[in-house]
Amino acid sequence: MRNWPGDFKDYQIVYISNSNFRTFETENNLKFDVTPGTVFFLFPEVWHRYQPLPDTGWTEYWIGCSLPEDNSLFINNIINPQNPIFTIGLNTRIIKA
């Protein structure tokens, strides 16, 4: 199981293209199911952990980035630590990028 205290300084964007996760957890005991085609955001200094099903593993793609706090995605509360998961579907353009 990946288990981080959230002490990294950048945002991480994780895209799952294969397998199912048992769970993705964040602070305040928030738990989410993750399926293929899901993207989730990891926030600086926010504790989180996630784990795939042990018999299937996972395929994930991720990038780290710095984003200003005045970014419109945050100002408009589209992306926030209480709702870090979005289902966008399987997309080969994301994988090839």
Wavefront OBJ file of the C-alpha trace (Angstrom):
o trace
v 0.000 0.000 0.000
v 1.272 3.447 -0.831
v 0.986 5.594 2.232
v 2.297 9.137 2.265
v 2.133 11.778 4.950
v 1.549 14.395 2.272
v 4.860 16.122 2.791
v 5.591 16.722 -0.897
v 5.351 20.291 -2.151
v 3.816 19.831 -5.600
v 0.439 18.639 -6.795
v 0.314 15.142 -8.253
v -2.204 14.106 -10.890
v -2.701 10.335 -11.176
v -4.562 8.639 -14.036
v -5.576 4.976 -13.685
v -5.924 3.062 -16.948
v -6.053 -0.518 -15.739
v -7.313 -2.417 -12.685
v -9.415 -1.522 -9.700
v -8.195 -0.044 -6.473
v -9.347 -1.374 -3.219
v -9.451 2.162 -1.890
v -8.042 5.656 -2.103
v -8.041 7.490 1.208
v -7.329 11.080 2.190
v -7.424 13.153 5.337
v -10.592 13.219 7.415
v -11.134 9.525 6.621
v -12.460 10.230 3.123
v -12.499 6.994 1.080
v -13.065 6.576 -2.644
v -13.282 3.611 -5.011
v -11.092 4.001 -8.081
v -11.748 2.268 -11.405
v -10.061 2.457 -14.825
v -10.532 5.883 -16.366
v -10.294 7.692 -13.043
v -8.022 10.626 -12.356
v -7.269 11.782 -8.841
v -5.387 14.720 -7.433
v -2.902 14.552 -4.586
v -2.515 17.820 -2.738
v 0.616 19.177 -1.083
v 0.784 18.422 2.616
v -2.418 16.320 2.542
v -2.094 12.750 3.817
v -3.242 10.013 1.434
v -2.829 6.357 0.601
v -4.007 4.020 -2.119
v -3.749 0.364 -3.013
v -4.758 -1.850 -5.964
v -6.404 -5.213 -5.698
v -3.559 -7.618 -4.888
v -4.363 -10.111 -7.665
v -4.465 -7.551 -10.502
v -2.076 -4.740 -9.657
v -2.543 -1.470 -11.521
v -1.376 0.702 -14.366
v -1.010 4.340 -13.445
v 0.331 7.458 -15.102
v 1.152 10.514 -13.085
v 2.661 13.936 -13.300
v 3.710 16.393 -10.648
v 3.198 20.104 -11.088
v 3.196 23.385 -9.241
v -0.026 25.338 -9.449
v -0.659 28.804 -8.078
v -3.299 28.963 -5.375
v -5.139 31.593 -7.399
v -5.672 29.082 -10.213
v -9.320 29.185 -11.354
v -9.732 25.438 -10.714
v -9.151 26.079 -7.024
v -10.919 29.438 -6.824
v -14.070 27.922 -8.310
v -13.723 24.909 -6.005
v -13.695 22.470 -8.930
v -10.677 20.632 -7.517
v -10.300 20.369 -3.750
v -9.037 17.891 -1.143
v -12.609 16.876 -0.215
v -13.385 15.888 -3.813
v -10.089 14.815 -5.420
v -11.467 12.193 -7.850
v -12.962 12.508 -11.328
v -14.061 9.803 -13.743
v -12.973 10.862 -17.215
v -13.048 7.449 -18.910
v -10.326 5.584 -20.730
v -8.470 7.796 -23.153
v -5.443 6.631 -25.148
v -4.425 10.249 -25.837
v -3.674 10.665 -22.136
v -1.553 7.512 -22.092
v 0.400 8.519 -25.210
v 1.102 12.055 -23.970
l 1 2 3 4 5 6 7 8 9 10 11 12 13 14 15 16 17 18 19 20 21 22 23 24 25 26 27 28 29 30 31 32 33 34 35 36 37 38 39 40 41 42 43 44 45 46 47 48 49 50 51 52 53 54 55 56 57 58 59 60 61 62 63 64 65 66 67 68 69 70 71 72 73 74 75 76 77 78 79 80 81 82 83 84 85 86 87 88 89 90 91 92 93 94 95 96 97
